[in-house]
Amino acid sequence: MVDAEVKRRPGGRSARVRAAVLDATFALLSTRGLEGLRVAEVAERAEVHETSIYRRWGSRENLLLDALIEVSEQLLVPDTGRVRDDLIAYARDLAAFLATPLGHALEHALAAAGDDPDARRARERYWVSRYERSRQMVTRAIERGELPDTVDPRLVIEMLVSPVHFRVVMTREPIEPEMPARIVDALLAGVVGSSGTPT
Amino acid sequence: MVDAEVKRRPGGRSARVRAAVLDATFALLSTRGLEGLRVAEVAERAEVHETSIYRRWGSRENLLLDALIEVSEQLLVPDTGRVRDDLIAYARDLAAFLATPLGHALEHALAAAGDDPDARRARERYWVSRYERSRQMVTRAIERGELPDTVDPRLVIEMLVSPVHFRVVMTREPIEPEMPARIVDALLAGVVGSSGTPT
């Protein structure tokens, strides 16, 4: 689950400014989407000077990058002790986040963003950050002996999350409550072996 | 595989006009993307009157709908007699099509399109058409006894194609040549059972 409010961390004025600016960024993304994100309005809402934002982040794109990474770090990775439960909970949380205004805005911003160097760098850092965290569900399962060590964590995560993103971005179909479990069961046991029943 | 040139069908002037207009639509989508698709330019390129296009299709959105459905009908569904080979070939063809300028333009048009009634209808008809054709690979495998009849063809197709679309639209990573086979093996045998080796 993602908390749209950035947690206030100790660290003095600099940390407070960052938190206020990111909060304002999230709020504007939630209400207006990426197109409506203007640095001047972020500054006004965060009660800081626009020049402070440019001094710290350099560009609107870098601010968006920082916001995306921040969101990524707030997405909790479940650790229930069972890989099936972890993966189902993760896919459910992802679907729930993408259904929020902020999640919807970030998702469509990522899908619509161009391929200029800033956008590319933001996108790469975002997905690296996401995969680094989510792959832990699979590596822990391998360490527990629940999954063979030949399993590729990246492939498992990609096959888990891509049907969720596919529905939100491409087909725009609702994600049924049972869909995460059906994906995970097909992924873990295979459609030949499982016959569609839970493992 | 998709042939970007619409096949000329018998049927007189009406069919020739439709083919010429769709050809022009594909050509403009390939070179300019969705944003650059103007009915006046389609008409000029197809050597028909702009009013003929509006009389037949009603709107630019309906023309795009017809173009999307036409592309869908040209995507061949493999029928090798083995579900693994069919699914791998289908995912490879999809990845190859999305790497063409036309495929890239249509994919990003679908991802970026709004949710107004015309766009929604176009999108729905497109995906219904795609699923109706692609699910045949799974239903034939069930009829052959290769897959249990409890398998949901729609889930299999969705889990097969979504990682391909995910890379093209969201992460923008290249699709490695071996990726389709890895997806299909994980999907058929499961990551627990297969240990990542081919079935």
Interface residues (C-beta under 8 A of the other chain):
Chain A: L110 A111 A112 D115 R120 R123 W127 L147 P148 T150 V151 D152 L155 V156 E158 M159 V161 S162 P163 H165 F166 V169 M170 T171 R172 E173 R182 I183 A186 L187 L188 A189 G190 V191 V192 G193 S194 S195 G196 T197 T199
Chain B: L110 A111 A112 D115 R120 R123 W127 L147 P148 T150 V151 D152 L155 V156 E158 M159 V161 S162 P163 H165 F166 V169 M170 T171 R172 E173 R182 I183 A186 L187 L188 A189 G190 V191 V192 G193 S194 S195 G196 T197 T199
